[in-house]
Amino acid sequence: MSYLKLSGGPALQGELAVQGAKNSVLPILAATLLSAGECVIHNCPKLKDVDASIRILQTLGCRARWEGHTLIVDTAGMTCGEIPDGLMREMRSSVIFLGAILARCGRSVLSYPGGCELGPRPIDLHLAALQALGAGIEERGGNLYCSAGKLHGSEITLSLPSVGATENTLLAACGAEGTTVLCNAAREPEIVDLQNFLRAMGADIHGAGSSTIVVRGGKPLHGCTHTVISDRIAAATYLSAAAAAGGDVLLRQVDYRHLSTVTAALKEAGCTVHSGSDWVRLRSRGALRAIRPVRTAPYPGFPTDAQAVLMAAMLRSRGTTLFIENIFENRYRHVAELLRMGANIRTEGRVAVVCGVQTLHGAKTVATDLRGGAGLVIAALAAEGESEIAALEHIDRGYEDLAGNLASLGAQIVRVDK
Ligand code: UD1
């Protein structure tokens, strides 16, 4: 079993180029299925979830190869087969393939996507939107049997702005005859990136970034070249690490506009933050102060994915900070592990009360989920003594070389692969 070995103490200093966005590249890889061509995807992060997506594409007869951080996907040989249960379970966002497969093949058989680490993650909105576009969907024995002789455009209103349901609907709508108007769509930057990718393929789509997205479907789509946007959550993680450990860190290849709620919180906590068009610099003395309640919300609100890493940065702050998790029901699983390091946190339902402590101490902990695992790393960087963090398979889903990047900034951290 692999684990991270860390010693807290050193301030973080230096520069880092931030990886491409996991949450952009996953729907983009699904979107490659919409054409029978070659897509060249630059700035593609090397992650476990990306590997799982590549295996799904390969299972469907597509070819993929890496050239550095460029992934070249050739979907000409796509067969309209099933995605095996094991692959569906491996990656929770595998359901985004559904809309694209329906658009290209007119039918799809999938098992329910895996697990529920953050509480129930239903896909009812995905299915209702695809049904509105003309798909017939039957659930039998844990499988979804989906068929759509011909998809047709429709006006669809999501009851909440689900990121995945928005993406699935857009992919299917590209293959539907006629116009789809998607209301109450998610407004995340990753949706805009998906729109840009689809446009590069020849799709007629506009409105991403606002709540209403319009797709004029049925256009012939072709291969394309695209550069994935930077990962705002990875950036938030490195900024929170520098805030907690102290230091002076410059992140390159970031869009500061995507980080405004995170940097506002870190400024309020006492960090100095400057930014330019594609960089953000944070300086911290490591001694933070409590901030106003942090409420997670759909973009442009404070991202649920940055909740755990900001919480970790606030553990040694002066005063009490409230976190209110409005997106997922069970997103405080990292708290029990943080308590092992001497943190003072109480949770009740969607609320976590973080009372700053003077010192944290190193401990042996286990990553509970992707962002919670990153939170443990940050807490360990701010703790006295040595920590170990196991269950790295969670962290590897979304961070490319987290340990190597932090070590390049001066952190005492090594990955032990056994
Ligand atoms: C995406 C992100 C994830 C992020 C989340 C919220 C990817 C690969 N993952 O996940 O990192 O934490 O957005 O920003 O992009 N819901 C329903 N029914 C549905 C779909 C969703 O009730 O059919 C609920 C969910 O249970 C959750 C909320 O809507 O409470 C938001 O989920 P959603 O935006 O869909 O998140 P994901 O797309 O799964």
Boltz pocket constraint, residues with backbone or C-beta under 6 A from the ligand:
constraints:
  - pocket:
      binder: B
      contacts: [[A, 22], [A, 23], [A, 24], [A, 26], [A, 93], [A, 120], [A, 121], [A, 122], [A, 123], [A, 124], [A, 125], [A, 126], [A, 127], [A, 160], [A, 161], [A, 162], [A, 163], [A, 164], [A, 165], [A, 186], [A, 304], [A, 305], [A, 326], [A, 327], [A, 328], [A, 329]]
      max_distance: 6.0
